[in-house]
Amino acid sequence: MRARETRQSGSLKLSNLLLLAILAVAVYVGVQAVPAEYHNDQLQNRLAQEARIASYYNADNAHIRSRVLADAQQLDLPLSAPQIRIERTGGAVTIQIQYSVPIQIPFYRWQLNFTDNSASAL
């Protein structure tokens, strides 16, 4: 009877160790990916504000593009001028961006792809 209890408690320890390893990997991946998601959310808010301001003051596309690039640079996001698309319909301004953030963990690398779209409501 004593041997059976020992085997069961040993298998419990192994499963706990495996669960702990999976949890550690999940936390590590989260630490890598969450800042990119957070910065994208901040950039989305700034895009909405920029679209409203651009339509109100009738700013030209070059000015809008430079402000969006400055915001992305401040947030350490890999955004370049060709990735910013600006459209005008009447007095409304629509700003669309599309970019990828590389996430690197040991033995694996992937891209988080973002497409944000903000339009002024005039």
C-alpha positions as CSV (number, residue, x, y, z in Angstrom):
1,M,0.0,0.0,0.0
2,R,2.8,2.4,0.8
3,A,4.4,1.9,-2.7
4,R,1.2,2.9,-4.4
5,E,1.0,6.2,-2.5
6,T,4.6,7.0,-3.4
7,R,4.0,6.4,-7.1
8,Q,0.9,8.6,-7.1
9,S,2.5,11.4,-5.3
10,G,5.5,11.2,-7.7
11,S,3.2,11.4,-10.7
12,L,1.5,14.4,-9.1
13,K,4.8,16.2,-8.8
14,L,5.6,15.5,-12.4
15,S,2.2,16.9,-13.6
16,N,2.7,19.9,-11.4
17,L,6.1,20.5,-12.8
18,L,4.7,20.2,-16.4
19,L,1.9,22.6,-15.5
20,L,4.4,25.0,-14.0
21,A,6.6,24.9,-17.2
22,I,3.6,25.5,-19.4
23,L,2.6,28.5,-17.2
24,A,6.1,29.9,-17.3
25,V,6.1,29.7,-21.2
26,A,2.7,31.4,-21.3
27,V,3.9,34.2,-19.1
28,Y,7.1,34.7,-21.1
29,V,5.1,34.8,-24.4
30,G,2.6,37.2,-22.8
31,V,5.5,39.5,-21.6
32,Q,6.7,39.6,-25.3
33,A,3.3,40.1,-27.0
34,V,1.3,42.3,-24.5
35,P,3.4,45.5,-25.0
36,A,2.8,45.4,-28.8
37,E,-0.9,45.0,-28.3
38,Y,-1.0,47.8,-25.8
39,H,1.0,50.2,-28.0
40,N,-1.3,49.3,-30.9
41,D,-4.3,50.3,-28.8
42,Q,-2.6,53.6,-28.0
43,L,-1.8,54.3,-31.6
44,Q,-5.4,53.5,-32.6
45,N,-6.6,56.2,-30.1
46,R,-4.2,58.7,-31.6
47,L,-5.3,57.8,-35.1
48,A,-8.9,58.6,-34.2
49,Q,-7.8,61.9,-32.7
50,E,-5.6,62.7,-35.7
51,A,-8.5,62.0,-38.1
52,R,-10.8,64.4,-36.2
53,I,-8.2,67.1,-36.1
54,A,-7.2,66.7,-39.8
55,S,-10.8,67.0,-41.0
56,Y,-11.5,70.0,-38.7
57,Y,-8.4,71.9,-39.7
58,N,-8.2,70.5,-43.3
59,A,-4.6,69.3,-42.8
60,D,-2.8,68.0,-45.8
61,N,-1.8,64.4,-46.2
62,A,1.9,64.9,-45.7
63,H,1.2,66.6,-42.3
64,I,-1.1,63.8,-41.2
65,R,1.4,61.2,-42.3
66,S,4.3,62.9,-40.4
67,R,2.2,63.1,-37.2
68,V,1.2,59.4,-37.4
69,L,4.8,58.4,-38.0
70,A,5.9,60.5,-35.0
71,D,3.3,58.8,-32.8
72,A,4.4,55.4,-34.0
73,Q,8.0,56.2,-33.4
74,Q,7.2,57.4,-29.9
75,L,5.5,54.1,-29.2
76,D,8.4,52.1,-30.7
77,L,6.2,50.6,-33.5
78,P,7.7,49.6,-36.8
79,L,5.6,51.8,-39.1
80,S,6.8,53.5,-42.3
81,A,5.3,56.1,-44.6
82,P,4.1,53.6,-47.3
83,Q,2.1,51.7,-44.6
84,I,-0.1,54.8,-44.0
85,R,-3.1,55.3,-46.3
86,I,-5.1,58.5,-46.1
87,E,-8.4,59.0,-47.9
88,R,-10.7,62.0,-48.1
89,T,-14.4,61.8,-48.8
90,G,-16.0,65.2,-48.7
91,G,-14.8,66.7,-45.5
92,A,-14.1,63.4,-43.8
93,V,-10.6,62.0,-43.4
94,T,-9.9,58.2,-43.1
95,I,-6.5,57.0,-41.9
96,Q,-5.6,53.4,-42.4
97,I,-2.3,51.7,-41.2
98,Q,-1.1,48.2,-41.6
99,Y,2.1,46.9,-40.0
100,S,3.6,43.9,-38.3
101,V,5.5,43.5,-35.0
102,P,8.0,40.6,-34.8
103,I,7.8,38.6,-31.6
104,Q,10.9,36.4,-30.9
105,I,11.1,33.7,-28.3
106,P,13.8,31.0,-28.1
107,F,13.4,28.6,-31.1
108,Y,10.4,30.4,-32.5
109,R,9.5,33.7,-34.2
110,W,6.2,35.1,-35.5
111,Q,4.6,38.3,-36.5
112,L,1.7,40.1,-34.9
113,N,-0.2,41.8,-37.7
114,F,-2.2,45.0,-37.1
115,T,-4.6,46.8,-39.3
116,D,-6.1,50.0,-37.8
117,N,-8.6,52.2,-39.4
118,S,-9.9,55.6,-38.1
119,A,-12.3,58.0,-39.8
120,S,-13.5,61.4,-38.8
121,A,-17.3,61.8,-38.5
122,L,-18.2,65.0,-40.2
